[in-house]
Amino acid sequence: MNFELSEEQQQIKYSIREFAESEIKPHVMEWDESQHFPEELRPKLAELGLMGVLFPEEYGGAGMVNGSKNFITHAIVCNTLVAVAVTDKSQGNRGISAFIFDKSMDGFRSDKKENKLGMRASETASVVFEDCIVPDENRLGNEGEGFCSVCRFWTAAASRSRPCRSASLRELMRRR
């Protein structure tokens, strides 16, 4: 199996490293100590394709949701997020659906910001759903396929990051 980065992957790695070295590294301690993430970085990160959860368009959505999700990155400043919820307890993992939530929805709010040890510039908080009505068009995929959709998403994400992890491991081994 070939774990070498393709030319495209090498360019992505270089672009991200260059951005991090010039835009983030000079300020990282200041931001961490002040627990502040600079809003002006968000559009730049988005331009690099580094913001948000990317779901393919074919996963295209309901009811009332109650509960909470903890340790959510950027839960306070986000406008939208994807979360899974149990829609049919009797079906086990086949009774879980994925939904897109928008901050404008009644019953959806951010809660307490966590005071983490390190990485504090990246705000982490809970989100709370209290009788949050989710329109059917906000369901990702078919009802009951949320668990499978999440598994496919993480499998795809892991396979895309495998070459980067392999390159990192080779570099660590080289340094020994």
C-alpha positions in Angstrom: 0.0 0.0 0.0 1.4 3.4 -1.0 1.2 6.0 1.8 3.0 8.7 -0.1 1.1 12.0 -0.4 -0.2 12.8 -3.9 0.9 16.1 -5.4 -2.6 17.6 -4.6 -2.3 16.4 -1.0 1.2 17.8 -0.7 -0.1 21.2 -1.9 -3.0 21.1 0.6 -0.5 20.2 3.4 1.8 23.0 2.3 -1.0 25.6 2.1 -2.3 24.7 5.6 1.2 24.7 7.1 1.9 28.1 5.5 -1.3 29.6 6.8 -0.8 28.2 10.3 2.8 29.5 10.4 1.9 33.0 9.3 -1.6 33.5 10.7 -1.9 31.4 13.8 1.5 30.5 15.3 2.5 34.1 16.1 -0.7 34.5 18.3 -1.4 31.1 19.6 -0.3 31.6 23.2 -2.1 35.0 23.4 -5.3 33.5 22.1 -5.1 30.4 24.3 -4.5 32.5 27.5 -7.3 34.9 26.7 -9.6 32.1 25.5 -10.3 34.1 22.4 -10.7 32.9 18.8 -10.3 35.8 16.3 -13.4 36.1 14.2 -11.4 37.5 11.3 -9.8 34.1 10.9 -13.1 32.3 10.1 -13.4 33.5 6.5 -9.8 32.7 5.8 -10.2 29.2 7.2 -13.4 28.7 5.2 -11.5 29.8 2.1 -9.0 27.0 2.7 -12.0 24.6 3.1 -11.2 24.0 6.8 -14.6 25.1 8.4 -17.7 23.1 8.9 -18.7 19.5 8.5 -18.9 18.4 4.9 -21.8 16.1 4.0 -22.3 15.0 0.4 -25.4 16.6 -1.2 -27.1 13.2 -1.6 -27.8 13.1 2.1 -30.6 15.3 1.8 -33.6 15.3 6.8 -37.8 15.5 11.6 -39.7 16.2 14.6 -39.2 17.6 18.0 -35.8 17.2 19.6 -35.0 17.4 23.3 -31.6 16.9 24.9 -28.1 18.2 24.8 -24.7 17.6 23.2 -21.5 18.4 25.1 -18.0 19.5 24.2 -19.0 20.9 20.8 -16.3 23.0 19.1 -17.5 26.5 18.3 -20.9 25.9 19.8 -21.4 29.5 20.8 -20.4 31.2 17.6 -21.7 28.6 15.1 -24.8 29.4 13.1 -25.5 25.8 12.0 -24.4 22.4 13.2 -25.1 18.7 12.5 -26.2 16.5 15.3 -27.7 13.0 15.6 -30.8 12.2 17.7 -32.7 9.0 18.5 -35.9 9.0 16.5 -37.0 5.4 17.3 -35.6 3.8 20.5 -37.0 0.4 19.5 -34.7 0.3 16.5 -31.4 0.6 18.3 -28.7 2.1 16.1 -31.2 2.0 13.2 -33.4 4.4 15.0 -30.9 7.3 14.9 -31.2 10.2 12.4 -28.9 13.1 11.6 -30.2 16.7 11.4 -29.0 20.1 10.5 -29.8 22.6 13.3 -29.8 26.4 12.8 -29.4 28.9 15.6 -32.6 30.6 14.5 -34.6 27.6 15.5 -36.8 28.0 18.6 -35.5 25.7 21.3 -31.9 25.5 20.1 -29.3 27.3 22.2 -25.7 27.2 23.2 -24.9 26.7 26.9 -21.9 27.1 29.2 -18.5 27.5 27.7 -16.0 24.9 29.0 -12.8 26.1 30.7 -10.4 23.5 29.1 -6.8 22.9 29.8 -5.1 24.1 26.6 -6.7 24.8 23.2 -8.9 27.4 24.9 -8.9 29.8 21.9 -11.1 27.1 20.2 -14.2 27.6 22.2 -16.0 24.5 23.4 -19.5 24.5 24.9 -22.7 22.5 25.1 -25.8 22.9 22.9 -29.2 22.4 24.3 -32.4 21.3 22.4 -35.7 22.1 24.3 -38.8 21.2 22.3 -36.7 22.2 19.2 -38.9 21.5 16.1 -36.8 20.4 13.2 -38.4 20.6 9.7 -38.2 17.4 7.6 -36.0 19.1 5.0 -33.3 19.4 7.8 -32.9 15.6 8.1 -29.8 14.3 6.5 -30.6 11.1 4.6 -33.5 8.8 5.5 -35.0 8.5 8.9 -33.0 5.9 10.9 -29.9 6.2 8.8 -28.1 8.8 11.0 -25.8 6.2 12.6 -24.8 4.8 9.3 -24.3 8.3 7.8 -22.0 9.3 10.7 -20.0 6.0 10.3 -19.7 6.6 6.5 -18.6 10.2 7.2 -15.9 9.3 9.7 -14.7 6.4 7.5 -14.4 8.8 4.6 -12.7 11.4 6.8 -10.3 8.8 8.2 -9.4 7.5 4.7 -8.7 11.1 3.5 -6.5 11.8 6.5 -4.6 8.4 6.4 -1.9 9.7 4.0 -1.3 12.7 6.3 -1.1 10.4 9.4 1.2 8.0 7.5 3.5 10.9 6.5 3.5 12.2 10.1 4.4 8.7 11.4 7.3 8.4 8.9 8.6 11.8 10.0 8.4 10.8 13.6 10.2 7.6 12.9 12.9 9.4 10.9 13.5 11.8 13.8 14.2 8.9 16.2 
